[in-house]
Amino acid sequence: MKEDSAKQRILRAAEALFAESGFDATPTSRIAERAGVPKGLVHYYFRRKSDLLAALVAELPDARIEPAVVVVPGDLAGSLRGLVVELDRRFNRSLALSHLLWREADTHRAVRDALAERFQQLVRQVKAVIVAATGGKLAIADVDSASGLLARAVSHRHATARHTEDGDPAEIDREVLFIASALTRGQ
């Protein structure tokens, strides 16, 4: 097994300490101590403490999913379900990091901006799946609205996942069915 680099140990220590105490209450000296490195090495890799947050945002799993991976041609609901399942799988690999970043977004514009860009990426992905599943035969305004709605539902679910015990797993499926039905009504 390959030993983590000092930079990776610093990031893991920062992630754990930020989650425990928050960004503002975590001095770089504690990060260095937890990582088992000299404090100067923290600043060598991350000039400012806020650079650690930016590096953690970059470590979120890639949320881009090629439509071909989830699209079932002619089955919009099935295609959107496939997208949601894949997004959930990726989100669950970074649950603690995601929650930490959502919390820090309130006070750190760089994190907020990065999360906003990830949301826009999600909207674009939903749109691509809808277009691919329906052959591009729907009104673009409807596709845009539906993409935004489903992206918000998925984002809300991921942002609040840590606050719910089991939640209602059928809830997102009902939302997917509603959106698919609304888009394909009269087709």
C-alpha positions as CSV (number, residue, x, y, z in Angstrom):
1,M,0.0,0.0,0.0
2,K,1.4,3.4,-1.0
3,E,1.7,5.9,1.8
4,D,-0.2,9.1,1.4
5,S,1.9,12.1,0.4
6,A,2.3,14.9,2.8
7,K,0.0,17.1,0.7
8,Q,-2.8,14.4,0.9
9,R,-2.3,14.0,4.7
10,I,-2.6,17.8,5.1
11,L,-5.9,17.7,3.1
12,R,-7.3,14.8,5.0
13,A,-6.3,16.4,8.3
14,A,-7.9,19.8,7.2
15,E,-11.1,18.0,6.1
16,A,-11.4,16.2,9.4
17,L,-10.7,19.2,11.6
18,F,-12.9,21.6,9.6
19,A,-15.7,19.0,10.0
20,E,-15.1,18.8,13.7
21,S,-14.5,22.4,14.6
22,G,-15.3,24.5,11.5
23,F,-12.9,26.4,9.2
24,D,-12.5,29.5,11.3
25,A,-11.8,27.6,14.6
26,T,-9.1,25.4,13.1
27,P,-5.6,26.8,13.1
28,T,-3.1,25.6,10.6
29,S,-0.9,24.4,13.5
30,R,-3.6,21.8,14.4
31,I,-3.8,20.8,10.8
32,A,0.0,20.3,10.6
33,E,0.0,18.4,13.9
34,R,-2.9,16.1,12.8
35,A,-1.1,15.5,9.4
36,G,2.2,14.8,11.1
37,V,4.1,17.5,9.2
38,P,5.8,20.8,10.0
39,K,3.5,23.8,10.0
40,G,5.7,25.4,7.2
41,L,4.8,22.5,4.9
42,V,1.1,23.3,5.2
43,H,1.9,26.8,3.9
44,Y,4.2,25.5,1.3
45,Y,1.4,23.5,-0.3
46,F,-1.4,25.9,0.6
47,R,-0.4,29.6,0.8
48,R,-3.5,30.6,2.7
49,K,-5.8,28.5,4.8
50,S,-8.6,29.3,2.4
51,D,-6.6,27.5,-0.3
52,L,-7.3,24.3,1.7
53,L,-11.0,24.8,1.1
54,A,-10.5,25.3,-2.6
55,A,-8.5,22.1,-2.8
56,L,-11.2,20.3,-0.9
57,V,-13.8,21.5,-3.4
58,A,-11.7,20.2,-6.2
59,E,-11.7,16.8,-4.5
60,L,-15.4,16.4,-4.8
61,P,-16.1,13.5,-7.1
62,D,-16.6,14.4,-10.7
63,A,-20.3,14.9,-11.2
64,R,-20.2,14.8,-15.0
65,I,-22.0,11.8,-16.4
66,E,-22.1,11.1,-20.1
67,P,-25.8,10.9,-21.1
68,A,-25.1,7.6,-22.9
69,V,-24.3,6.0,-19.6
70,V,-27.8,6.5,-18.2
71,V,-30.1,7.2,-21.2
72,V,-32.7,4.7,-22.2
73,P,-33.9,6.1,-25.6
74,G,-37.6,6.8,-25.4
75,D,-37.8,6.2,-21.7
76,L,-37.4,9.6,-20.0
77,A,-38.4,8.5,-16.5
78,G,-36.0,5.6,-16.7
79,S,-33.2,7.8,-18.0
80,L,-33.7,10.4,-15.2
81,R,-33.8,7.6,-12.6
82,G,-30.5,6.3,-14.0
83,L,-29.0,9.7,-13.7
84,V,-30.2,10.2,-10.1
85,V,-28.9,6.7,-9.1
86,E,-25.5,7.6,-10.6
87,L,-25.4,11.0,-8.9
88,D,-26.3,9.5,-5.6
89,R,-23.6,6.8,-5.9
90,R,-21.0,9.5,-6.5
91,F,-22.4,11.8,-3.7
92,N,-22.3,9.0,-1.2
93,R,-18.6,8.6,-1.7
94,S,-18.0,12.1,-0.5
95,L,-20.8,12.6,2.0
96,A,-18.7,14.2,4.8
97,L,-16.8,16.4,2.5
98,S,-20.0,17.6,0.8
99,H,-21.6,18.5,4.1
100,L,-18.5,20.3,5.2
101,L,-18.4,22.4,2.0
102,W,-22.2,23.2,2.2
103,R,-21.6,24.5,5.7
104,E,-18.6,26.6,4.8
105,A,-20.3,28.0,1.7
106,D,-22.2,30.4,4.0
107,T,-19.0,32.2,4.9
108,H,-16.6,31.5,2.1
109,R,-17.4,33.0,-1.3
110,A,-15.0,30.7,-3.2
111,V,-16.7,27.6,-1.8
112,R,-20.2,29.1,-2.6
113,D,-19.1,29.9,-6.1
114,A,-17.7,26.5,-6.7
115,L,-20.9,24.8,-5.4
116,A,-23.0,27.1,-7.6
117,E,-20.9,26.1,-10.6
118,R,-21.4,22.4,-9.7
119,F,-25.2,23.1,-9.5
120,Q,-25.1,24.6,-13.0
121,Q,-23.2,21.6,-14.2
122,L,-26.0,19.4,-12.8
123,V,-28.6,21.4,-14.6
124,R,-26.7,21.0,-17.9
125,Q,-26.5,17.2,-17.2
126,V,-30.2,16.8,-16.5
127,K,-30.9,18.8,-19.7
128,A,-28.6,16.6,-21.8
129,V,-30.3,13.4,-20.5
130,I,-33.8,14.8,-21.2
131,V,-32.8,15.8,-24.7
132,A,-31.1,12.5,-25.4
133,A,-33.9,10.4,-24.0
134,T,-36.6,12.3,-26.0
135,G,-34.7,12.8,-29.2
136,G,-34.7,16.6,-28.7
137,K,-38.4,16.8,-29.6
138,L,-39.4,18.9,-26.6
139,A,-39.8,22.7,-26.3
140,I,-36.5,24.1,-25.0
141,A,-38.2,26.3,-22.4
142,D,-39.9,23.2,-20.9
143,V,-36.6,21.3,-20.9
144,D,-34.9,24.2,-19.2
145,S,-37.6,24.4,-16.5
146,A,-37.6,20.7,-15.9
147,S,-33.8,20.5,-15.7
148,G,-33.7,23.3,-13.1
149,L,-36.5,21.6,-11.1
150,L,-34.8,18.2,-11.0
151,A,-31.4,19.6,-10.3
152,R,-32.9,21.5,-7.3
153,A,-34.6,18.4,-6.0
154,V,-31.3,16.4,-6.3
155,S,-29.3,19.2,-4.7
156,H,-31.7,19.6,-1.9
157,R,-31.7,15.9,-1.2
158,H,-27.9,15.8,-1.1
159,A,-27.6,18.9,1.0
160,T,-30.0,17.6,3.6
161,A,-29.1,13.9,3.5
162,R,-27.1,14.2,6.8
163,H,-30.2,15.5,8.6
164,T,-32.5,12.6,7.7
165,E,-32.5,9.1,9.1
166,D,-34.0,7.2,6.2
167,G,-35.9,9.8,4.4
168,D,-38.4,8.7,1.8
169,P,-36.6,6.9,-1.0
170,A,-39.7,7.0,-3.2
171,E,-39.8,10.8,-3.0
172,I,-37.2,11.5,-5.7
173,D,-38.8,8.8,-7.8
174,R,-42.2,10.6,-7.6
175,E,-40.5,13.8,-8.6
176,V,-38.8,12.1,-11.6
177,L,-42.1,10.6,-12.7
178,F,-43.9,13.9,-12.3
179,I,-41.3,15.7,-14.4
180,A,-41.2,13.0,-17.1
181,S,-45.0,12.9,-17.2
182,A,-45.3,16.6,-17.5
183,L,-42.7,16.8,-20.3
184,T,-44.1,13.9,-22.3
185,R,-47.8,14.7,-21.9
186,G,-49.4,14.9,-25.3
187,Q,-46.4,13.3,-27.0
